[in-house]
Amino acid sequence: MVENKKQMISPKLSALIVVHNEDHQLQACLETLDFADEIVVVLDRCSDDSKKIASRFTDKIIEGAWPLEGPRRHAGIDACSGEWIFEVDADERATTELGEEIIKVIAHAPPGYFLVPIDNYIGNRLVRHGWGGSWGVLATPRLFTPGSKTWGNQRIHPSLTLVGPKRRLNKPLMHLVDKDLADMILRLQRYTDAKAADMAETDRSKTFFLNVLRRSVSRFFKCWVMRQGWREGYWGFTIALMAALYPLLSYLKYRLNSSSNSEEI
């Protein structure tokens, strides 16, 4: 817990979390956000006890149905009243050290955004190396002022438009990315389904299979070698494999589910 810190600063800090049926882990996340002046929770088509849990921590709850990530994120951003916004997901945990750093930084920082380092966990294991290629990140812009971060409209990995100088915090945000290998495989299924739907909407029929295959090989090399996934043993290899399979499976799902699947590749 960060004691008596929020009374010492003038900028108001809003913590924002967007969830869909996350009652199994929502409370653990919200318990780590006590350093914020307000908590805003967006409930997207929730049919579980997420609202009941969220109401224990805040009365600022927005409910609705948003098919795309960008609009539901912006529904939450628009509801935040703070000069600074700290955006988290239900499978993430803010440490005391991170909370203290955020409070210290926003006390004097000009408007813009900060990259927040990410510590990715698989089960109880901290996996530091190999992430990338749309398969996990090591830092992401989670602390920002309104107007400095805009989400795109893609289903998976929406584009971000950032305004201001790139700055970075030192203390990491804990990300409980996968429970085990089975959980990781299910995530690959979700990601590739969403990416294939995005590809269908933007008409990628002129994308060549060999280019996709080349990109998959490149992603494996970057994750396994350049990002030193080899240091994580089998987990590093699995992460590199998932990063390589993501564009390949997405493309195959798109082609096989589209009217163009009769064309030669």
ChimeraX attribute file (.defattr): number of C-alpha atoms within 10 A of each C-alpha:
attribute: neighborCount
match mode: 1-to-1
recipient: residues
	/A:1	14
	/A:2	17
	/A:3	10
	/A:4	9
	/A:5	14
	/A:6	19
	/A:7	10
	/A:8	10
	/A:9	14
	/A:10	11
	/A:11	17
	/A:12	19
	/A:13	26
	/A:14	25
	/A:15	25
	/A:16	24
	/A:17	24
	/A:18	22
	/A:19	21
	/A:20	16
	/A:21	17
	/A:22	20
	/A:23	19
	/A:24	13
	/A:25	14
	/A:26	22
	/A:27	16
	/A:28	14
	/A:29	16
	/A:30	25
	/A:31	13
	/A:32	17
	/A:33	24
	/A:34	18
	/A:35	24
	/A:36	22
	/A:37	15
	/A:38	21
	/A:39	25
	/A:40	24
	/A:41	26
	/A:42	27
	/A:43	24
	/A:44	19
	/A:45	14
	/A:46	17
	/A:47	12
	/A:48	13
	/A:49	13
	/A:50	22
	/A:51	21
	/A:52	10
	/A:53	17
	/A:54	22
	/A:55	12
	/A:56	10
	/A:57	18
	/A:58	13
	/A:59	12
	/A:60	15
	/A:61	18
	/A:62	16
	/A:63	15
	/A:64	11
	/A:65	13
	/A:66	14
	/A:67	11
	/A:68	14
	/A:69	18
	/A:70	20
	/A:71	16
	/A:72	22
	/A:73	20
	/A:74	17
	/A:75	16
	/A:76	22
	/A:77	25
	/A:78	11
	/A:79	16
	/A:80	23
	/A:81	16
	/A:82	19
	/A:83	15
	/A:84	23
	/A:85	24
	/A:86	25
	/A:87	18
	/A:88	21
	/A:89	16
	/A:90	21
	/A:91	17
	/A:92	23
	/A:93	21
	/A:94	20
	/A:95	17
	/A:96	17
	/A:97	14
	/A:98	21
	/A:99	23
	/A:100	17
	/A:101	14
	/A:102	22
	/A:103	21
	/A:104	15
	/A:105	13
	/A:106	21
	/A:107	14
	/A:108	11
	/A:109	11
	/A:110	11
	/A:111	17
	/A:112	20
	/A:113	27
	/A:114	24
	/A:115	18
	/A:116	22
	/A:117	20
	/A:118	18
	/A:119	21
	/A:120	24
	/A:121	18
	/A:122	17
	/A:123	14
	/A:124	11
	/A:125	12
	/A:126	14
	/A:127	18
	/A:128	17
	/A:129	22
	/A:130	30
	/A:131	22
	/A:132	19
	/A:133	21
	/A:134	15
	/A:135	20
	/A:136	15
	/A:137	15
	/A:138	17
	/A:139	16
	/A:140	14
	/A:141	20
	/A:142	19
	/A:143	26
	/A:144	23
	/A:145	23
	/A:146	18
	/A:147	14
	/A:148	15
	/A:149	20
	/A:150	18
	/A:151	17
	/A:152	18
	/A:153	16
	/A:154	17
	/A:155	19
	/A:156	20
	/A:157	16
	/A:158	14
	/A:159	13
	/A:160	14
	/A:161	11
	/A:162	16
	/A:163	15
	/A:164	14
	/A:165	11
	/A:166	11
	/A:167	12
	/A:168	15
	/A:169	16
	/A:170	12
	/A:171	19
	/A:172	20
	/A:173	23
	/A:174	18
	/A:175	21
	/A:176	19
	/A:177	17
	/A:178	18
	/A:179	13
	/A:180	14
	/A:181	14
	/A:182	10
	/A:183	14
	/A:184	17
	/A:185	14
	/A:186	11
	/A:187	16
	/A:188	19
	/A:189	14
	/A:190	12
	/A:191	20
	/A:192	22
	/A:193	19
	/A:194	18
	/A:195	22
	/A:196	25
	/A:197	20
	/A:198	18
	/A:199	19
	/A:200	16
	/A:201	11
	/A:202	9
	/A:203	12
	/A:204	14
	/A:205	16
	/A:206	6
	/A:207	12
	/A:208	12
	/A:209	15
	/A:210	11
	/A:211	11
	/A:212	18
	/A:213	17
	/A:214	12
	/A:215	17
	/A:216	23
	/A:217	17
	/A:218	15
	/A:219	25
	/A:220	25
	/A:221	19
	/A:222	20
	/A:223	27
	/A:224	26
	/A:225	17
	/A:226	13
	/A:227	18
	/A:228	19
	/A:229	26
	/A:230	18
	/A:231	16
	/A:232	17
	/A:233	11
	/A:234	11
	/A:235	19
	/A:236	23
	/A:237	20
	/A:238	21
	/A:239	26
	/A:240	29
	/A:241	19
	/A:242	24
	/A:243	28
	/A:244	26
	/A:245	20
	/A:246	21
	/A:247	22
	/A:248	22
	/A:249	22
	/A:250	22
	/A:251	26
	/A:252	16
	/A:253	20
	/A:254	26
	/A:255	21
	/A:256	12
	/A:257	13
	/A:258	15
	/A:259	10
	/A:260	11
	/A:261	14
	/A:262	9
	/A:263	8
	/A:264	7
	/A:265	9
